[in-house]
Amino acid sequence: MLYKKREKSCKLLIMESLISRTDYSKEDYDECQKQVKGYEGECYFDTLIAGLNCDCLVLNDLLLEIHGTEFQIDALVITAREILLYEVKNYGGEYLHKEGFLVSIPSGNSFHSPTERINRHTSLLQSLLEIHHLKMPIEPFVAFVHPEFMLYDTSTIQKVLMRATFPKHFRKLNTQSDSLSKRHYLLADKLCELSSQTNRYLKGGPEYTYENCKKGIICSECKQFIPKIASKSKTCACLVCGHIERVSATISRHTLEYKRLFPERKVTVSNIYDWCGGVCPVRRIRFVLQKEYKPASVGRALHYV
């Protein structure tokens, strides 16, 4: 049972917006593509988890904190017997595991093995559960989802899953016949609550300002700017790919983008009009803000929260 769905991280959403609205450096572009690749790998893993038919609760993308230390869990499955913890990686290529590092066979480049990360997250989660008196056994795994990933000499590394081993792993889980109890749901609720309370700040993202962002509305499909909307039209069409979207949905989407990029700026009709490049009619913007947000203050200081 899916208990907490996966969503794009705030960092990825911000980086995707900035690709269209700023002059991206090659380093920032590469980091964005890395984030996209990671998210795609996680979504593929979600399709595997969705095939489970044992009694379980699936929680995706948990951001937790203990004693000032934040850690993120890609996927967590609560069964009647244990908690399964997954670190999902979408690496491609051939690697060796050596002294805590993954070493690329073609290039010789190396980086810290994700098993070190998952072991640390397991320890942090155990401590967090003990604080809340929710102790349960935890089994950690690193899931390499890329079809062209190959790790040699796996005798030196444990709890690794690859494409060829996924079917066996999930068949084993499906043999569990025990049912969940109330305490398992309490555990899931607590983890979701703690995750919602953790500050999801942007770490390691590109620097940007309101002034250096290009204003206008962007097609949700091809990410190209839409130059104009007919004054009385209820829809807007992309001239590049032909995608059609209701104007109200376009305004709503761009308001969320504005709030995400500039949480310190007020949401006003004039600010959203400016952010949309003067393309969306003021009356439509006012209608959407009045419908979806609560007014704060009055008069010329009116803004929405």
N, C-alpha and C positions, 0 to 999 in steps of 0.2 A: 504494500500500500504506500503510495507516494504521500508523504506527510509534509514535506517542505520542498517546493519545486526549485529548479535552478533558474537563475536569472543572470543576465550579463552583469559583470561587476561594474561598479561606478567608474573605476579606472578605465575599463575598456570602452564604456559608453562615452566618456569624456574624450578619450583619444580618437574615437571614431568621429566625433563632432569636430575636433580640431583639425583632422586631416582635410576636411572640406573648407574650414574657415580660417586657417592660418598657413603660413609658409613653414611646412614641416621639414625638419632636418632629416637626413638619412637615418640617423640613430633613432630618432623618435618614430619614424615610419617602421623601421625594423622591429622596434619594441611593440608597436601596435600590431604588426603581423604576428609576432610571437604570442601576444595576448589572444588574438583571434584564433590562432592554431590551437592554443591550449583550451579555449572555450569549445571549439569544435570537437576536440578529443573527449572532453567531459560530456558533451551531448551524445556522442556515440556510446560512451560507457553507460549513459542513462538508458539507452535502448536495451542494453543487456540486462540491467537491473530490473527494467520493466517486465522482463520475462520470468521473474521469480514468481512461483506460485505457493511458496511456503508462507506461513503467517509472519509478517515482518512489517516494519515501518522504515521508510526510506527518507532520509533527510539530506538534502543537497546544499552545498555551499554554506557551511556554517562558519561564521567568524566569531571566535571566542576569545576571552581574555582572562588571565589569572595573574594576580600580583603584578599588574602592569605589563605583562607579556602577552601580546596578541598572537594567535595562530589560526590558520584557516584550514578547514577540512573539506576536501572536494566532495566526498560522498561518505555517508555513514548509514549503516543498516542495523537496525535493532531487531534481533531475533529473540525467541524465548530464552535461549541459552547464553547469548553473548552479544557484544557490539562488534560489528565488522567495520574497520576503518580503511578507507581507500584513498591513496594518493594517485591521481590520474596524470599520466605523462603521454604526450603525443610526439615523442622523438622518433625520427627516422634514421636508419643507418645501422652500422655494425659496431658493437662496443665490447670492451672487456671491463670487468669489475676488478679494481685493484686498489687495495688499501683505502677503501672508503670513497673512491672516485670511479666515475665512468670514463673510460678512455676510448676515444674514437679510433678504430683500427686504420681507416684510410689516412687521417690527418695527424693523429697523435694528440689532438687537443683533449683536455680533460676538464671535468667539473664535478662538484660534489655529488655523490650518489643520492638519489631521492630517498633511499632507505634510511639514511641518516636523519632526514627531515621527518619521515613518518614515525621513526622511533621516538624522536623528540616530541612530536605531537601526541603520540600515545601516552607518554609520561605526563605531559601537561593535562591531557584529558582525564587521566586517572586521578590526578590531584584535584582537578575541578569537580569531578564526581564525588570524591570523598568529602569535599567541603560541603556539598549539598546532600550528603548521606544517600547517594544514588550509586553506590559501587556495583560494578558489573565487570565480568571478564571482557577484555578487549583484544581482538585479533587484527593486527595491521597488515595491509597489503599495498604493494606498489603495482599499479596496473598500467602496463605499456600498451597503448591501444593502436599505435601506428602499424599498418599492415607490413611495412618494410623494416620494422625494428627487429634487431637480432642481438641478443646478449649471450656471449660465450662464457663458458666456465662458470655456470651458475652455482656450482658447489660452494663457492665462497660467499654467496648471498642468499638470503632466505626471504620467503613471503613475496616472491615475484610472480606476477601474472603477465602472460603475453597472449597474443591472439590464439595461438594453438592450445593454450591451457584454459582459456575462458570457459568452454563448454563443460569440462570436467569439474571446474570450480563451482559453477552454478548448479550443475546436476547434484553435487554433494549437498549444497545448501537446500535444494528442493526436497531432499530426503528427510529434512527435519519436520516432524509431525506435531511438535509441541505448540500449544496455543499461547498467544500473548495474554498478559494479565493487565490489571489496572496500573500496576507499577511501571510497566513498559510505556504506557501512554503518558504517565506522569513524567517519566524520563524524557520522552520526546518533547513534551510541552515545555519542560524546563530548558532544554537545549535550544529550542526555538526562541524562547523568551530571552535567554542570555545572548543569543546571536543578534536579536533585534536591538539590544541595548548597547552593543559594541559599536564604537564610532568607526564608520567606514570612510576614513579619510583617504585622499589620493596620495599614494606613496610612490615616488620615483617617476612621476609623470612629467610631461613638458610644462614649462612655464608659459603663461599666457595672460593677457589682460582683455578687458572688454573692448578697449580701443583698437587692439590689433586683430580682432576677430572680424571677418567679413560678415556683413549683415545680409539677410535674405532668407527665403524659404528653400528647403532642400528636399528633393524627392526621396521618399522613404525606400525606394527600390534601387535606383542607380546612383543616388547621392549627388546628383547634379542640381544646380540652382534652377528654380522656376522663375522666369523673369516677370511674369504678371498673372493676375487673376482678373477675369471679367468682373466688373463692379457688382452685378446682380447674380452672378453664377453661384450655385451652391456647391460646385466641385471645382477642383483645379487639376489640370492635366499637365504631365511632364512632356515637354517638347522633344526630349531625347528618347525616352523609352515608352512613352504613351501611358504610363501608370496614372490612374485617376483616383483621387482621394477627396472626401468631403472637406470643404473649407474649415468647418468646425473642428474636424479631426486634425487637420494640418495645424491650426492655431493651438490646439491642446498639446500636440506633440512638441511644437516649438516652445511653448511655455514651459513644459517639463524640462526641455533641454536648457533653456535659459536659467531655470532654478537650479539645475544640476551644476552648470558651469559657474554660476555667480550667486551662490547662496546668500551672500551679504547684500545683494542689491534687491530693492523692493520690486514686487510684481505690480506694475501699474499698466493701464491701457496704453499710455504713451511709450513706456519702456518696451512693451511687447511689440507695439507698432514699429518702433525703431529696430528691434531685434529681427523682425520679419522683413526689414528692408523697405518698409512702406508699401509692401505689396498687398497685405491683407487689410480689408476695410476696417476702420475704427469701430464701427457699430457691431461688426461680427466679433471683433476681439472683446469688446465690452460684454457682449452676450455670453461668450464662452467663459470669461472670468467670473461673471455673476453666477453662472450655472455651476461651475466646478470648484469655486473657492469662496471663502468667507471674506466679506469686506472688513477692513480695519481702518479706524479713523474716519474722518468725514471731510467733505469739501475738497480743496485742492490737494490735501495730504492723503486722499483716499488711495489705499493700496489693498492687495488681496493676499490672504495667507491660507 
